[in-house]
Amino acid sequence: MSLSELRTKDVVNTLDGKRLGKVMDIEFDAHMGQVEALVVPGEFKVGSVLRGERCGIVIPWQRICKIGENVILVELEPGDLEED
């Protein structure tokens, strides 16, 4: 599966049913040759936008439950949300 295919899928937290957005980036370990995390849009902050920064929520690969045809199901507790 390519990044462009992942970017079309909605990411949904199975614990609260909240839609987190679509995949905007991935974290990849080049030495191990594997994806470590997906990144979805984070909270909108005017200051970050004005500085040209992109904020995102990093979802560790271990928290991904299922990648379906249209959706990616993840299991995130409120304390698991790490902003990048």
N, CA, C and O of each residue as an XYZ file, in Angstrom:
336
protein
N       0.841     -1.173      0.000
C       0.000      0.000      0.000
C       0.890      1.242      0.000
O       1.887      1.296      0.721
N       0.539      2.206     -0.784
C       1.341      3.419     -0.901
C       0.825      4.515      0.034
O      -0.299      4.443      0.531
N       1.663      5.531      0.265
C       1.254      6.664      1.089
C       0.062      7.372      0.461
O      -0.837      7.820      1.173
N       0.045      7.476     -0.850
C      -1.082      8.145     -1.506
C      -2.391      7.393     -1.261
O      -3.449      8.017     -1.179
N      -2.339      6.068     -1.144
C      -3.539      5.287     -0.812
C      -3.940      5.501      0.649
O      -5.126      5.619      0.959
N      -2.953      5.550      1.544
C      -3.252      5.787      2.958
C      -3.888      7.158      3.163
O      -4.765      7.311      4.013
N      -3.460      8.145      2.403
C      -3.946      9.523      2.566
C      -5.422      9.678      2.243
O      -6.028     10.677      2.630
N      -6.017      8.721      1.546
C      -7.440      8.805      1.193
C      -8.342      8.226      2.274
O      -9.563      8.355      2.190
N      -7.768      7.596      3.275
C      -8.556      6.893      4.293
C      -8.778      7.761      5.544
O      -7.874      8.463      5.995
N      -9.992      7.696      6.088
C     -10.293      8.353      7.362
C      -9.695      7.529      8.485
O      -9.701      6.299      8.428
N      -9.175      8.203      9.514
C      -8.654      7.534     10.700
C      -9.676      7.746     11.816
O     -10.046      8.879     12.124
N     -10.131      6.634     12.423
C     -11.159      6.689     13.451
C     -10.666      5.972     14.704
O     -10.128      4.866     14.634
N     -10.861      6.626     15.859
C     -10.503      6.028     17.146
C     -11.649      5.120     17.590
O     -12.780      5.579     17.751
N     -11.362      3.847     17.783
C     -12.403      2.885     18.151
C     -12.906      3.074     19.586
O     -14.003      2.625     19.917
N     -12.122      3.729     20.435
C     -12.520      3.885     21.831
C     -13.609      4.932     22.029
O     -14.441      4.789     22.925
N     -13.618      5.985     21.206
C     -14.644      7.013     21.358
C     -15.396      7.324     20.059
O     -16.290      8.170     20.043
N     -15.029      6.636     18.973
C     -15.695      6.842     17.691
C     -15.333      8.138     16.999
O     -15.938      8.485     15.984
N     -14.352      8.866     17.530
C     -13.973     10.163     16.978
C     -13.173      9.998     15.691
O     -12.260      9.176     15.604
N     -13.541     10.802     14.694
C     -12.790     10.835     13.440
C     -11.605     11.770     13.651
O     -11.787     12.933     14.011
N     -10.398     11.270     13.431
C      -9.185     12.040     13.652
C      -8.700     12.757     12.402
O      -7.830     13.624     12.481
N      -9.248     12.407     11.264
C      -8.839     13.023     10.005
C      -8.214     12.005      9.079
O      -8.276     10.800      9.323
N      -7.620     12.495      8.027
C      -6.949     11.621      7.060
C      -5.447     11.647      7.309
O      -4.916     12.616      7.852
N      -4.776     10.589      6.912
C      -3.324     10.493      7.077
C      -2.668     11.614      6.272
O      -2.935     11.782      5.082
N      -1.793     12.385      6.952
C      -1.084     13.444      6.227
C       0.394     13.121      6.070
O       1.078     13.729      5.246
N       0.898     12.160      6.858
C       2.312     11.808      6.774
C       2.527     10.472      7.469
O       1.637      9.961      8.149
N       3.721      9.914      7.289
C       4.115      8.705      8.013
C       5.503      8.928      8.606
O       6.276      9.758      8.127
N       5.798      8.174      9.649
C       7.161      8.127     10.185
C       7.714      6.774      9.798
O       7.107      5.737     10.067
N       8.870      6.796      9.167
C       9.457      5.592      8.582
C      10.868      5.406      9.109
O      11.661      6.347      9.122
N      11.185      4.184      9.545
C      12.533      3.844      9.989
C      13.271      3.248      8.796
O      13.030      2.101      8.420
N      14.164      4.026      8.205
C      14.872      3.590      7.007
C      15.814      2.416      7.288
O      16.025      1.570      6.419
N      16.378      2.361      8.495
C      17.295      1.271      8.826
C      16.561     -0.063      8.950
O      17.065     -1.098      8.515
N      15.376     -0.032      9.543
C      14.590     -1.258      9.719
C      13.681     -1.524      8.520
O      13.208     -2.645      8.329
N      13.439     -0.491      7.715
C      12.583     -0.654      6.546
C      11.122     -0.830      6.898
O      10.414     -1.608      6.258
N      10.655     -0.098      7.931
C       9.255     -0.258      8.323
C       8.649      1.073      8.776
O       9.351      1.989      9.205
N       7.327      1.141      8.664
C       6.591      2.314      9.117
C       6.478      2.239     10.634
O       6.116      1.201     11.187
N       6.792      3.353     11.306
C       6.706      3.400     12.766
C       5.435      4.072     13.245
O       4.936      3.745     14.322
N       4.895      5.013     12.464
C       3.710      5.739     12.910
C       3.031      6.424     11.730
O       3.642      6.678     10.691
N       1.741      6.715     11.928
C       0.987      7.549     11.002
C       0.802      8.906     11.662
O       0.757      8.999     12.889
N       0.694      9.948     10.869
C       0.462     11.290     11.399
C      -0.819     11.836     10.770
O      -0.968     11.853      9.548
N      -1.745     12.284     11.632
C      -2.990     12.906     11.188
C      -2.985     14.358     11.649
O      -2.231     14.708     12.557
N      -3.808     15.209     11.043
C      -3.824     16.618     11.450
C      -4.129     16.764     12.939
O      -4.970     16.058     13.496
N      -3.423     17.701     13.562
C      -3.653     17.980     14.976
C      -4.605     19.142     15.147
O      -5.306     19.544     14.219
N      -4.611     19.668     16.354
C      -5.450     20.803     16.678
C      -5.038     22.011     15.847
O      -3.848     22.252     15.643
N      -6.009     22.763     15.372
C      -5.736     23.964     14.573
C      -5.283     25.076     15.501
O      -6.000     25.449     16.430
N      -4.098     25.604     15.250
C      -3.557     26.714     16.037
C      -3.157     27.829     15.084
O      -2.319     27.628     14.206
N      -3.753     29.005     15.253
C      -3.512     30.125     14.352
C      -2.027     30.493     14.309
O      -1.483     30.740     13.234
N      -1.374     30.529     15.464
C       0.042     30.883     15.512
C       0.903     29.936     14.703
O       1.835     30.367     14.024
N       0.599     28.644     14.769
C       1.366     27.653     14.012
C       1.177     27.841     12.511
O       2.125     27.720     11.735
N      -0.049     28.136     12.115
C      -0.338     28.326     10.690
C       0.404     29.558     10.160
O       0.960     29.532      9.063
N       0.405     30.628     10.946
C       1.086     31.853     10.522
C       2.586     31.651     10.376
O       3.227     32.293      9.545
N       3.149     30.751     11.192
C       4.585     30.456     11.102
C       4.880     29.384     10.058
O       6.042     29.049      9.826
N       3.843     28.847      9.429
C       4.026     27.833      8.404
C       4.296     26.444      8.953
O       4.784     25.575      8.231
N       3.982     26.225     10.233
C       4.212     24.918     10.863
C       3.007     24.005     10.638
O       1.862     24.457     10.618
N       3.283     22.738     10.472
C       2.217     21.744     10.357
C       2.163     20.951     11.653
O       3.155     20.339     12.049
N       1.026     20.956     12.306
C       0.860     20.219     13.556
C       0.127     18.917     13.260
O      -0.806     18.888     12.458
N       0.553     17.857     13.905
C      -0.103     16.580     13.682
C      -0.083     15.705     14.912
O       0.716     15.902     15.827
N      -0.977     14.733     14.916
C      -1.044     13.737     15.982
C      -0.323     12.494     15.471
O      -0.656     11.960     14.414
N       0.662     12.045     16.231
C       1.438     10.863     15.859
C       0.755      9.628     16.442
O       0.531      9.548     17.650
N       0.426      8.666     15.577
C      -0.220      7.425     15.994
C       0.770      6.288     15.790
O       1.048      5.905     14.654
N       1.309      5.739     16.889
C       2.264      4.629     16.759
C       1.633      3.438     16.027
O       0.443      3.159     16.178
N       2.438      2.759     15.249
C       1.959      1.623     14.454
C       1.265      0.579     15.332
O       0.312     -0.061     14.888
N       1.729      0.401     16.565
C       1.155     -0.591     17.472
C      -0.287     -0.264     17.846
O      -1.022     -1.147     18.288
N      -0.704      0.989     17.676
C      -2.068      1.417     18.025
C      -3.055      1.259     16.869
O      -4.246      1.522     17.035
N      -2.571      0.832     15.703
C      -3.451      0.632     14.557
C      -4.077     -0.751     14.661
O      -3.379     -1.763     14.724
N      -5.413     -0.775     14.679
C      -6.147     -2.040     14.801
C      -6.381     -2.691     13.439
O      -6.194     -3.896     13.274
N      -6.793     -1.878     12.472
C      -7.182     -2.430     11.176
C      -7.106     -1.347     10.112
O      -7.519     -0.211     10.341
N      -6.582     -1.701      8.961
C      -6.601     -0.809      7.808
C      -7.575     -1.411      6.810
O      -7.309     -2.449      6.204
N      -8.707     -0.738      6.653
C      -9.739     -1.216      5.749
C      -9.673     -0.510      4.411
O      -8.725      0.218      4.116
N     -10.701     -0.739      3.604
C     -10.729     -0.144      2.278
C     -10.915      1.368      2.323
O     -10.351      2.089      1.499
N     -11.719      1.862      3.302
C     -12.009      3.289      3.383
C     -11.605      3.930      4.698
O     -11.639      5.154      4.825
N     -11.223      3.124      5.677
C     -10.984      3.655      7.021
C      -9.822      2.926      7.691
O      -9.551      1.760      7.407
N      -9.146      3.641      8.585
C      -8.098      3.053      9.415
C      -8.592      3.150     10.857
O      -8.850      4.246     11.353
N      -8.722      2.024     11.521
C      -9.182      1.991     12.902
C      -7.983      1.967     13.835
O      -7.076      1.147     13.686
N      -7.993      2.882     14.805
C      -6.910      2.968     15.782
C      -7.516      2.922     17.181
O      -8.705      3.183     17.362
N      -6.695      2.591     18.156
C      -7.138      2.534     19.542
C      -6.253      3.472     20.359
O      -5.123      3.132     20.711
N      -6.787      4.663     20.657
C      -6.016      5.688     21.361
C      -6.749      6.157     22.608
O      -7.906      6.573     22.540
N      -6.075      6.087     23.736
C      -6.578      6.684     24.974
C      -6.257      8.172     24.890
O      -5.360      8.565     24.144
N      -6.985      9.017     25.652
C      -6.695     10.463     25.607
C      -5.217     10.787     25.903
O      -4.673     11.723     25.316
N      -4.576     10.054     26.778
C      -3.168     10.307     27.106
C      -2.207      9.843     26.032
O      -1.021     10.168     26.088
N      -2.697      9.081     25.043
C      -1.842      8.556     23.967
C      -1.593      9.575     22.868
O      -0.685      9.401     22.055
N      -2.390     10.637     22.833
C      -2.278     11.606     21.741
C      -1.034     12.447     21.912
O      -0.922     13.240     22.847
N      -0.115     12.266     21.009
C       1.162     12.986     21.014
C       1.192     13.908     19.819
O       1.151     13.459     18.674
N       1.265     15.209     20.087
C       1.321     16.198     18.999
C       2.747     16.285     18.485
O       3.699     16.259     19.265
N       2.890     16.388     17.176
C       4.197     16.533     16.537
C       4.436     17.977     16.209
O       5.484     18.321     15.663
